[in-house]
């Protein structure tokens, strides 16, 4: 009797689940939409997307084509794996294709962050950000700080087994904190860093505001960070202190883009967030690829030793040195391409619109999935091979489907600063040390490139 009841309960549960899935499919069935599946109510196919990543995308493309519908990160979404459509979406924000990042990311990074605003507000925010990361600012104000930090950060690694993932994360965050708000080691830094890590985890989560969820922790971390930054701003105003960092520039009379405190804080959080993720991961993966490709490492090291030979030991990297690092730039671009640090970007439709013959409803997200473009043999010969030399052809940086740093009016404003940071890190790393992998560490490539248990290397002097 108990067995029969259990079987009946299981049968009813299966029927209920099947009905839920069917209801969700019918709910989003519209004439003109691409084919695809919508998964469960509210959750959609987020679990499959985050766990299976590229395999989920390839499976859906094999079933439904390069443009298909899904429901990921809390939103009904059109996924595009078509290079031409992706280019159109990225280049045509004015035609009703505005940023469409997940609600969790918007809530945690703030409504004034550059990724959330569009139209006139975006132009002002972008111009304000570009003013603090312009080539002149990098040359005169930021590069000296980066150089000073990298020298200190890479000191005493000799004869150590280090977790290069942990070291590059610490490097990216602490370097940015120093450049942006003059925050160095001390009580403020120690309060800020753990909250920032919670914030990062919360941005890629479902917006479920319950105790113990990454979203709730991310929201609470945002509040803590706002409090710390507001305190810093108030202290500078009270003492009329003019600091030579990004925050000081935002607060100065020299800055023609007058932002209120909320806008300034959201920009600081956004710059920290975007720079931390890309700079740290690209640096770690560059170390990995250089270890695996000795000829690349040899040429890179020769480039940096040639720069070092013209200097005294205490002389910093300057703007001319940075411009001379042509092969280093190629290594950074190839690392970004092959590791695919950024898988894609989200846009949202502000009106019903036609896209490649499909009718997309107002308010739907479009996920411009650029990962597969990085491995397109028509764009990159032998795409799975780590070949930095391909980037010495400058035309490759400007081809129509080069989306490593975004596209259109959303092209990453901090691109050159990030390259400067990674280049300076590599300069001191390859001229001071040699290294070998300890082995046994696993690398995940989706949704973030990371080593869950760390990525350990044994370092010795060069």
Order of alpha helices (4+ residues) and beta strands (2+ residues): alpha-alpha-alpha-beta-beta-alpha-beta-alpha-alpha-alpha-beta-alpha-alpha-alpha-alpha-alpha-alpha-alpha-alpha-beta-beta-beta-beta-alpha-beta-beta
